[in-house]
């Protein structure tokens, strides 16, 4: 289903639900069940660079490779990660992933 995504470039399986639950500090059961919808909300909440950084970082890609991919220095990479994970724990971002918010994103 989500075979051609940025996530799958760095992960062998679609385990972004587990990673989202971990980093947003939301219970796994509270996340939207439809993976396609959940991934589309994730894409809407993060920039393309942030989404790629999230995928690479959670796949434990070497930081040297990440810095090379984005053209970051050590400091730039740490700032980008801080901004990314700070965004994921903000209520306006993390609450969009909850099952109770599905009505807002229904087509």
Buried (B, 14 or more C-beta within 10 A) or exposed (E): EBEEBBBBEBBEEBEBBEBBBEBBEBEEEBBBEBBEBBBBBBBEBBEEEBBBBBBBBBBEBEBEEBBEEBEBEEEEBEEBBEEBBEBBEEEEBBBBBBBEBBEEBEE
